[in-house]
Amino acid sequence: MAVTVKSAENFSIDQGADFSRTLTVTTDGTTAYDISGLTLQAQMRKSYASTAATTFTCTIVSGTAGTYKLELTDVVTAALDGDTRYVYDVELILADSTIEKVHHGIITVNAEATKI
């Protein structure tokens, strides 16, 4: 039985810019789930069947508050296709090695005009 609630979060990323997004893992949509000492992993792809376009850096912000941060560097986002939609998901690896999907959704990459 799942201990967390899977939540849909759609957002955009600017091509060529650093990206950071803080999200919260919950047990019921509002109550934070303690992720202290656990591991998160996340990737984005053009479709669920395609190869990974990139892997996010996942960092716990506050374990007891259930918050973590997804991050990509400007170099990584510059390599993504602009004006393109991607899918992503975030998995939480529990202490017993069970893997639960905690967030998923669509990411739109906004094309970069300035390339200096």
BALOBA-1460 file (C-alpha; in Angstrom, 3 decimals):
// residues 116
<rec num="1" residu="m" x="0.000" y="0.000" z="0.000"/>
<rec num="2" residu="a" x="1.331" y="3.435" z="-0.948"/>
<rec num="3" residu="v" x="2.330" y="5.749" z="1.881"/>
<rec num="4" residu="t" x="2.398" y="8.876" z="-0.305"/>
<rec num="5" residu="v" x="-0.024" y="10.546" z="-2.694"/>
<rec num="6" residu="k" x="0.993" y="10.964" z="-6.345"/>
<rec num="7" residu="s" x="0.512" y="14.574" z="-7.411"/>
<rec num="8" residu="a" x="0.387" y="16.107" z="-10.911"/>
<rec num="9" residu="e" x="2.495" y="19.264" z="-11.315"/>
<rec num="10" residu="n" x="2.915" y="20.877" z="-14.741"/>
<rec num="11" residu="f" x="5.481" y="23.634" z="-15.247"/>
<rec num="12" residu="s" x="7.817" y="25.279" z="-17.749"/>
<rec num="13" residu="i" x="11.592" y="25.506" z="-18.064"/>
<rec num="14" residu="d" x="13.449" y="28.278" z="-19.883"/>
<rec num="15" residu="q" x="16.003" y="26.863" z="-22.309"/>
<rec num="16" residu="g" x="19.545" y="28.011" z="-21.418"/>
<rec num="17" residu="a" x="18.634" y="29.112" z="-17.871"/>
<rec num="18" residu="d" x="19.179" y="27.479" z="-14.502"/>
<rec num="19" residu="f" x="16.051" y="25.693" z="-13.287"/>
<rec num="20" residu="s" x="14.910" y="24.988" z="-9.732"/>
<rec num="21" residu="r" x="11.521" y="23.867" z="-8.439"/>
<rec num="22" residu="t" x="10.610" y="22.949" z="-4.854"/>
<rec num="23" residu="l" x="7.869" y="20.345" z="-4.334"/>
<rec num="24" residu="t" x="6.327" y="18.634" z="-1.307"/>
<rec num="25" residu="v" x="5.662" y="14.929" z="-0.759"/>
<rec num="26" residu="t" x="2.377" y="14.323" z="1.077"/>
<rec num="27" residu="t" x="0.412" y="11.422" z="2.521"/>
<rec num="28" residu="d" x="-3.019" y="12.774" z="1.608"/>
<rec num="29" residu="g" x="-2.505" y="15.849" z="-0.567"/>
<rec num="30" residu="t" x="-1.959" y="18.208" z="2.390"/>
<rec num="31" residu="t" x="-0.048" y="16.406" z="5.171"/>
<rec num="32" residu="a" x="3.735" y="16.357" z="4.624"/>
<rec num="33" residu="y" x="5.480" y="12.978" z="4.489"/>
<rec num="34" residu="d" x="8.882" y="12.843" z="6.217"/>
<rec num="35" residu="i" x="11.494" y="12.111" z="3.535"/>
<rec num="36" residu="s" x="14.526" y="12.481" z="5.822"/>
<rec num="37" residu="g" x="17.269" y="10.060" z="4.771"/>
<rec num="38" residu="l" x="15.362" y="8.851" z="1.696"/>
<rec num="39" residu="t" x="16.360" y="9.115" z="-1.967"/>
<rec num="40" residu="l" x="14.527" y="10.819" z="-4.828"/>
<rec num="41" residu="q" x="15.152" y="10.270" z="-8.529"/>
<rec num="42" residu="a" x="13.623" y="12.071" z="-11.517"/>
<rec num="43" residu="q" x="13.902" y="12.169" z="-15.298"/>
<rec num="44" residu="m" x="12.195" y="13.920" z="-18.192"/>
<rec num="45" residu="r" x="11.506" y="12.467" z="-21.648"/>
<rec num="46" residu="k" x="9.690" y="13.472" z="-24.837"/>
<rec num="47" residu="s" x="7.341" y="10.536" z="-24.229"/>
<rec num="48" residu="y" x="7.106" y="7.824" z="-21.607"/>
<rec num="49" residu="a" x="8.489" y="5.342" z="-24.165"/>
<rec num="50" residu="s" x="11.480" y="7.445" z="-25.289"/>
<rec num="51" residu="t" x="14.959" y="7.625" z="-23.793"/>
<rec num="52" residu="a" x="15.622" y="10.123" z="-21.009"/>
<rec num="53" residu="a" x="16.294" y="13.668" z="-22.214"/>
<rec num="54" residu="t" x="17.902" y="14.449" z="-18.860"/>
<rec num="55" residu="t" x="18.033" y="13.457" z="-15.219"/>
<rec num="56" residu="f" x="17.232" y="16.031" z="-12.538"/>
<rec num="57" residu="t" x="19.399" y="16.688" z="-9.514"/>
<rec num="58" residu="c" x="17.101" y="15.960" z="-6.545"/>
<rec num="59" residu="t" x="17.963" y="17.520" z="-3.188"/>
<rec num="60" residu="i" x="16.007" y="17.278" z="0.059"/>
<rec num="61" residu="v" x="15.265" y="20.793" z="1.355"/>
<rec num="62" residu="s" x="13.511" y="19.825" z="4.606"/>
<rec num="63" residu="g" x="13.020" y="16.134" z="5.249"/>
<rec num="64" residu="t" x="10.457" y="16.591" z="8.024"/>
<rec num="65" residu="a" x="8.463" y="19.047" z="5.883"/>
<rec num="66" residu="g" x="8.605" y="16.637" z="2.922"/>
<rec num="67" residu="t" x="10.142" y="19.257" z="0.627"/>
<rec num="68" residu="y" x="12.695" y="18.616" z="-2.063"/>
<rec num="69" residu="k" x="14.144" y="20.516" z="-4.988"/>
<rec num="70" residu="l" x="14.451" y="19.512" z="-8.654"/>
<rec num="71" residu="e" x="17.330" y="21.262" z="-10.407"/>
<rec num="72" residu="l" x="18.927" y="21.554" z="-13.853"/>
<rec num="73" residu="t" x="21.882" y="23.722" z="-14.836"/>
<rec num="74" residu="d" x="21.813" y="26.246" z="-17.684"/>
<rec num="75" residu="v" x="24.080" y="23.938" z="-19.710"/>
<rec num="76" residu="v" x="21.599" y="21.073" z="-19.343"/>
<rec num="77" residu="t" x="18.527" y="23.179" z="-20.226"/>
<rec num="78" residu="a" x="20.354" y="24.643" z="-23.261"/>
<rec num="79" residu="a" x="20.637" y="21.102" z="-24.655"/>
<rec num="80" residu="l" x="16.850" y="20.530" z="-24.432"/>
<rec num="81" residu="d" x="14.682" y="21.151" z="-27.496"/>
<rec num="82" residu="g" x="12.923" y="24.516" z="-27.222"/>
<rec num="83" residu="d" x="9.175" y="24.954" z="-27.707"/>
<rec num="84" residu="t" x="8.780" y="21.275" z="-26.857"/>
<rec num="85" residu="r" x="6.693" y="19.378" z="-24.322"/>
<rec num="86" residu="y" x="8.228" y="16.680" z="-22.165"/>
<rec num="87" residu="v" x="6.862" y="14.314" z="-19.529"/>
<rec num="88" residu="y" x="8.554" y="13.749" z="-16.186"/>
<rec num="89" residu="d" x="8.105" y="11.900" z="-12.949"/>
<rec num="90" residu="v" x="9.753" y="11.805" z="-9.552"/>
<rec num="91" residu="e" x="10.235" y="8.590" z="-7.613"/>
<rec num="92" residu="l" x="10.824" y="8.286" z="-3.881"/>
<rec num="93" residu="i" x="12.811" y="5.280" z="-2.671"/>
<rec num="94" residu="l" x="11.518" y="4.280" z="0.762"/>
<rec num="95" residu="a" x="13.628" y="2.730" z="3.541"/>
<rec num="96" residu="d" x="12.451" y="-0.783" z="2.553"/>
<rec num="97" residu="s" x="13.541" y="-0.116" z="-1.097"/>
<rec num="98" residu="t" x="9.929" y="0.289" z="-2.257"/>
<rec num="99" residu="i" x="9.694" y="2.880" z="-5.035"/>
<rec num="100" residu="e" x="6.717" y="5.253" z="-5.151"/>
<rec num="101" residu="k" x="5.946" y="7.848" z="-7.808"/>
<rec num="102" residu="v" x="5.313" y="11.109" z="-5.922"/>
<rec num="103" residu="h" x="5.075" y="13.707" z="-8.713"/>
<rec num="104" residu="h" x="4.511" y="13.596" z="-12.456"/>
<rec num="105" residu="g" x="3.372" y="15.868" z="-15.231"/>
<rec num="106" residu="i" x="4.214" y="17.850" z="-18.323"/>
<rec num="107" residu="i" x="7.121" y="20.248" z="-18.733"/>
<rec num="108" residu="t" x="7.137" y="22.825" z="-21.518"/>
<rec num="109" residu="v" x="10.593" y="24.051" z="-22.534"/>
<rec num="110" residu="n" x="10.464" y="27.686" z="-23.666"/>
<rec num="111" residu="a" x="12.944" y="28.355" z="-26.482"/>
<rec num="112" residu="e" x="15.948" y="30.586" z="-25.846"/>
<rec num="113" residu="a" x="16.520" y="33.537" z="-28.189"/>
<rec num="114" residu="t" x="19.686" y="34.916" z="-26.552"/>
<rec num="115" residu="k" x="22.643" y="32.593" z="-27.191"/>
<rec num="116" residu="i" x="25.795" y="34.508" z="-26.321"/>
